[in-house]
Amino acid sequence: WFLSRGTAVRDDKGFAIRLAGTNTDISDLKQMEKALQRARRDLEERVKDRTSELESANRSLHDSQERVDAQFRSIPVPAYTWQNQVEGFVLVAHNEAATERTEGKVVDFIGKTAKEFFKDPEFPMARDIQKCYEEKRTIRREMRSKMPQTGKTLDLDITYVFVKPDYVIVHTVDMTERKRLE
């Protein structure tokens, strides 16, 4: 490849009396341009492929999360998910069985702290949530409790499970009828 540039040198009457110019070998420049175009096409293709892979992974993650959420919601034992936040433990999720147990009142407590939920920071369940989180281990307790949302007194088998990074899931099994029959 050559780049040729030239101009005619003219006399007073405008006639060309000679040509002046240059010829420059630009073969290296043309090869670099082609290489740059190939690299750009390759990069665009790789970005397109990676974007497709990420979209697929996000769809799979979303589908997986939906399955986990559906499983959590359908567990027949009331379950409450608490997250440790700046203001304390906040109720971030519950399942359908918890909605039934609290006669729908738990819905009003999403986003509320354990202090607001239990109305007493020394309530044993509030202390157990804190202990489970601090010790990062499962805790199990049986207790008779007046439910703060409904006012009903129940005999409960309660399991507190720490879930990384900052959650405690509380499962409550109503054993009132079994205890009454014993």
N, C-alpha and C positions, 0 to 999 in steps of 0.2 A: 504494500500500500504506500502511495506517495501523495503528498499534499503539494499541489503546484499552485503557485501564485505568480502573477505577472502583470505587467502594465506596459502599454506602448509609450515610448518617449516620442514626442511630436515636435515638429519644427514650428516656425512662426505662422505658417499657413495651415497648420493642423494636420500635416501629413505625418504618418508614423515613420520615424527614421531608424528606430531600433526597438527591440523588446528587452525589457529588464525583468528578471524574476528569479524565483527560487524553487527548488524541488526538495521536499523534506520527506525522508523515509518515516512513515508513521505506522509501520507494521506492528511494532510493540504496543502502541497505543490502541490499535484496533483489536489486538489479541486481548489486551486488558479489558476493553469494553465488552467483548464477548464473554470473557470470564466473569465479569461483574454481572452481566445479564443472566448468565447461568446460575450464579450464586443467588441472585435476587429471586429467580424462579424457584430454585431449590428451597430457599428460605420460606417463600410464600407457601409452597407445598407442605413443608414441615409444619408451619404455623396452622395451616388448614387441617392437617392430620391430627395435630396435638389438640386443636380446638374440638375436633370431632371426638377424640378420646376423652377429653374432659367433660364434654356434654354427656357422653354415654356414662361416664363414671358418676356424674351428678344425678342422672336419671336413676341409676342403680341405687345410689345412696338415698335418694328421695323415696324410691319404692321400698327400700329396706326400712327406712324410718317410719313409713306409713304402716308396714307390717308390725313393727315393734309397738307403735302407738295403738294399733288395733288390738294387739294381744294384751297390752296393759289395760286398755279400757274394758276388755271383756273378762278379765280375771274376776272370779266370783267372790273374792274376798276384798273388802274395802281397802284401797291403797291410796296413800297420800304422798306426794313427792314434795319435799322441802329442800330449798336451796339456801346455802349460807351466803348471805349478801351483807353489805355494809350495815344495814339497819337490823340485822339479825336473820333468823331463819324465816324465809318467805315461802308460802305455799304456791307452787308453780304448776302443779298438776294433780289430778285425782281421777279415779276411774268411775265407771257407772255404779258399781256396788257402793262406793262412798257417797255418791249422790243419793242413792236409795237410803242408806243408813242415816244420813243427816236430813232426810226429807227435803232434799234439794238445796238446803241452806249452804252447803259447802261451796257452791258456785259463787256465792257472794264473797268468799274469802280468798279467791285466787288473787295473788298479788299482795295479800295481807301478811303480816308477821305472825309468828307463833304467839306472841304476847296478845295480839288482837284476837287470834283464833281461840286460844285457851282462856283468855281473860285474866290469867294469873300466871306470872312468870315462874312461880314455884310449883305449878301444876306438874305432877310426875311425868306426864308425857313430854312436856316442854323440856324438862331436865334431861330425860332420856334421849331426846333428839340431840341435844348438845353433847351429851356423853358419847353417844354413838359416833358423832362427827369427830370429836376430839380423839377418841381412842381408835377410830377407823376400823371398827369391828362390829359384828352383828350382836345385838342385845335382844333378849327375850324376857318378857315380864307378863305375869298374870295380875290383873287388878280389877277391882270393882270401881266403876267411875260413873259419875253423873256427866252425861254428854253435854258439853257447853252449848252446842247448837240446838239440841232438841229438849234438853232437860231430863231425858230418860236415864235411868240408872242401869248400867249393863255390866256384866262380868265379861272381861275381855282378855284374850290371849294376844299380846301385842309383840310384833317383831319389828325391830329397827335395823335397817340394812344400810351401811355406808356404800355409796356409789361415787367413784372418782368422777370429777375432781372435787365437787363440793355439794353433793346431794345426800340426803337421807330419805329413804323410802320407808314408810310406816305401813305395815299390814295389820289390820285389826280383825280378829275372829271373835264373833259374839258367842260366848259360851254360857249365856244366862240360862237358857232352857236346860242345858245339860247339868249345870250346877244345881238348878232347882230340883231336877229329878234324882240327884245323888243323895 
